[in-house]
Amino acid sequence: MVRLKDIAEYVGVSISTVSRVIQNDQTRNVNQETRNKIWQAVKELGYTPNQHARNLVNNRQNKSDARTMKIGWVANPTQAEINPYFSNIYTGIRDTLTENDYTLISITKDEIENEALLLKTIHDLGIEGLLLIDSIDESLIDYIQQTIPVVGLDFYYSDKNIAIIDYNRVAALEKVVQHLVSLGHRDIGFIGGGINEAFQDLNEELRFKGYQSAMKEADLSIRDEWVINTRWKMENSYEGMNQLIKSSPGDLPTAMVCASDLMALAAMRAVIENKLRIPEDIAFFGVDNIEMGKYSSPPLSTVEIPKYEMGKMAAKTIMEMVEEKVVLPIKIILPFELVIRESSSKKRT
């Protein structure tokens, strides 16, 4: 069994320093570089930093122990409430877990990324498995999986040693661009955001990569001024589109590919308020197929994502992993489908 002494020798610090970091003792300062080295050693050596967490690991190994039947859900607290995409996934998860007598417990990203509280949070809540819909520090994933199984609902995790339930985001956006090109569009912009709220580099976001790939395949150039990074906020989509129209009224894209329906709907309002027509002046194509897209003016073309089914599949997978029916981190990629409506239905002449 790994001891504090082993970590101290591994890092080259005193045992008391290791103890202060692991116990989150604020009475004496430990510089951030040393803290990082200690936590890296904790992960590499497999040390479980408190008795509660050690008990949890032992309990998983003892099948006679009482089950808690609780699954943790790590997501932005407001996602399931205000974003139709996430709410449908959440409903699929909740319905499936409830049918099988499991309880879904909400955990914030801050709680899971606080190393001093991480395993204590899991233990105190009685979590048997974890669902990730918000990306977390990837260095924590292997560490968490030493204690409980984890399933990610995001293709961002596709190259990690973690079970994945998602759709192919790159391929979906490639299909959207190909559809617009088939209608005669050559000047195509993009509206989206980064991987998450903390990491907003568009170049790492998979839907943007799909847009880039298809534009390159069609031998079309990408103009920076036609790419709007909204940071996943509707007001930024509206303002960004409004600014684009006003700054270059005679030099606009003929189509906008949007990484979500909500971003598309906000940008469409800016187009209409500037007395431009959709799709005659600028066509729009979204992703998610949320209910309100059917009722926009004009109705929004989109990519149908099997959101409820993703939630169901994620719930089934985490239950099978908790019950040790599945051991390997499986990857399930669900199909998508283009839904063509009036916002992109006309050919360019």
N, C-alpha and C positions, 0 to 999 in steps of 0.2 A: 504494500500500500504506500502510495506517495505521501511524504510528510512535508511540513513546512521547511524543514531542514534541507530536503532535496531541492526544493524550489530556490531557496536562498543560495545554495552552492551553485546551482545551474545559472543563476543570474549574476551572482557575485555580490550579494548584499547580505545584510544581517537578517536573522530570523524575525526579529522584531519589526523590521521594515516590511517584510513579506506579510506578516500578521496585520500590520496597520492597513496595508492596501486591501487585503482580502476582506477585512472587517469594516472597511470604509471609515477608518478612524481619522477624524478631521483635526485631532488635537495637535498633531505634528505634520508639517508639510512634507510630501514626497513628490519630487518633480515628475512631470507627465511622462518623460522618456523612461524613467525607472518604472513607473506604474505600467506602462505599455509592455515593458519587458517582462514584468512579473506576471501579468495576465496572459501574455503569450506563452510563458513557461507553464502556467496553470493548464492551458489548453493542450500544449504539446506533451506534457507529462501525464495528463489525465487526472489531475487532482480535483476532487470534489470539495468545494470550499466551506461546507458547513455540515453539521450532523444531520440537519433536516434533509439536505440533498442526498447524503450518503444513505439515509434510510429509504429515500425514494428509489434510488438505484437498487437497493437490496429488495425492496418490496416488489419491483418489477420482475426480479429473478425468482421470487417466491409466489407461485401461482395460487397458493392457498389464501393469500392475503385478500382482504376485502377490496372490491373495486370501487372507484369513485364515479366512474362513468361520465367524466367531464373532459371536454375537448376545448382547448384554448383557440381563440381567433385573434390574430394580430392584424389590425387594420387601423387606418385613420378613423378616429371616433365618429366623424361625421359622414364617412363614405356610405355606410349602409343606410343612413337616414335620408340623405339628400341627393345621392347620385343613383339614378335608376339602374345603371349598369351593375354597381356593387350591391344594390338592394336585391336584385334578382338572384345574384350568386348567393347572397346571404340567406335568402328564403329557401333556396335549394339545399343549402347546408343544414339550416335549422330544421326543415321538414324531415329530412332523412335521418338526422340524429335523433329527433324526437320520436320518430317511428320505431327506433331501436333502443329507446329508453336512455339515450345519452343527453347530457346537458351541454349547451354551448356557452362558454365563458369568454367575455371580451377582455383582452389585454392590450394595453397601449404600447406603442412602439418604444416610448421612453422607458417603460417598465422592463421590456425585454432587452434593451440595449444598455441598461445600467448593470454593469458587471457585478457590483456589490449586492444587488437585489435579485439578479436573474434567477438562480436556482431556488432561492428562498420564495420568490413569487410563484414559481411553478409548484413548489411543494405545498405552500400554504393554501393555494387555491385547489390543490388536489388534481392538477392537470395530468391527464394520461397521454395526450397527444396534442400537437400544435399545428394549426393551419395558418399559413402566411399569405396574405394578400397584399401586404405592404412590404417592400424590400427592406431588409435589415443588413447590418454589417455582416458580410459573408464570413468573416472569421469566427462569428458566433454560431454559425449553423452546425458545423461539426461538433462543437462543444455542447450545444443543446441536444444533439442527437445521441450523445453519450448517455443521456438521461431518459429522453422520451422520443418517439418517432415524430417526424416533421413532414408535412406536405405543403408544397408551394403552388399557388394559383397564379403563376406569372412565368412567362417564357424567359424572363430575365434570369431565372435560376437554371436554365436548361443545361448549362455546362457545369453545374454543381452536383455533388453526390447527394441528391435530394429527390424525393418523389415529386413529379410535376403533373399538374392538370391545367391545360391551357389550349389555345388555338394558335395556329402559326401566324404570328403577327406580320412577319416579313412577307409571306406569301399573300396575305390578305391585301396589303397595300399595293403589292405588285399587280394584283388583279384589278384593283381600282384604277391605277394609272393606265394599264393596258386597255381597259374599257373606255377611258376618256380619250386615249390616243385613237382608238377605233372610230370614235365620233368626229375625229378631225382636230382635236385639241393638240397644240404644240407648246403653248405658253401655260404651264401648269405650276401653281404655287402650292405651299404646304402650311397647314396650321396644326400645331401640336405642343408637346411639352417634353421635358426630360423624363428619366426613369422614374423619379419621384420628386417630392417637393424639395428634398435636400440636394439632389443631384440633377441639375438642369441642363446638362450638355446634350443637345439634341442628337449629336452624332452617335451616341450610345443607345438611343431609344430605337427599339426594333421596328416600329411602324415607320419611323423616318428612314431607317435603313432600307425598308421595302420600297418606299418612294424613290430613294436615291438609286436603287438597283434598277427599277423599271425605267426611270428616266434615262439612265445610262444605256440600257438595252435598246431603247427607242432612239438613241442618239440625240437626246434633247438636253439642253443646258438648264442648270438650276441657278436661278438668280437669287442672291442673298436677300435682296429687298422684298422678294416674294415669299420668303420663309418667315413665319411668325411664331415665335416661341411664347406661348401663353402662360407658361408655368402652371398649366391646367386650371386657369381661372377664366371664367366666362367674360368678365369685364375686360381682361387683357385681349381676348379674341376680338371682342367688339371694337375696342380702341385701336388695336393693331390693324384691323381691316379698314377702319375709318381713316386712319392716318395714311395707309397705303393708297387709298382712293384719292384723298385730297392732295397728297404730295406728287402723284404722277397720274393725273386723270386721263391723259392720252396714252399711257403706256402701262396697261394693266394686264394681268393674267386672264385667260379666258376660262380657266377652271381652277378651283381650289380643292385640294385633297385635305380632309380634316381627320385627325387621329381619333376624334370622338364626335358623336352627334351633338353633344352640348356645345363644343367649340364651334361646330358648323352653324348651329342655330343662332348663336350670338353674332357671328360674322355675317350671316345672311341679313340680319336686321340692319347692320351698318350699310350693306349694299342697297337695300330697299330705301333707307332713309336718304341715301345720296342719289335717288331717282334713277338707279340702274336696275336692269331686269335680270331675273334668274329664270332660266339658264341662258337667255339670249346674249347678255353681256358677260356674265360670269356664272359658270355652272358650279355646283357644290356636290360633294360626295363625303358622307360621314362614315363612322364606324360605331357599331353597338346595336343599332336598330331599337332604340328606346321608343316607348309608346308615343311620346309627343312629336316625334319626327313625322308620323303619319299625318299630323294635323297642322304642320307648318305651312306657310304659303310662299312658294309651292311646296308640296310634300317632298321630304328629303330622301334622296337616294342614299343607301347605306350598306354596310356589311352586317348581315345577320350573324350574331355570335350566340351559340347555345348557352346562355348565361345560367339559367336554372339548372340545366343538365351538368354544367361545370361544377356547380355547387353540390349537386347530388353525387357526382363522381368523386369529388374531393372528400365528401363525408364518408362514402363507402370505403375509399382507399385508406383514410386515417383509421377507421374502425378496424379494418382488416390488419393494418399494421400494429395497432394496439393489441389486438387479439392474437397476433403472431401468425395469422394466416398468410400474410405476405411479409417477406423478409427483405427482399431487394428493393431499392428505390425505383419503382416503375415510373415510366413517363407516358402519359396518355394525352395525345393531341387530338382535339375534337374538330369536326369540320366546320367551315364557314360557308356563307352563300351571299352573293351580291343581290341586293334588292333594288331594282331600278325604278325610280319614281321621277316626277316631273323636274326636279332640280338638276337633272343631268341628262334628260331624255332626248334632247335635240342635237342633230348633227350640225357641225360647223360648216358654213358655206363659203 
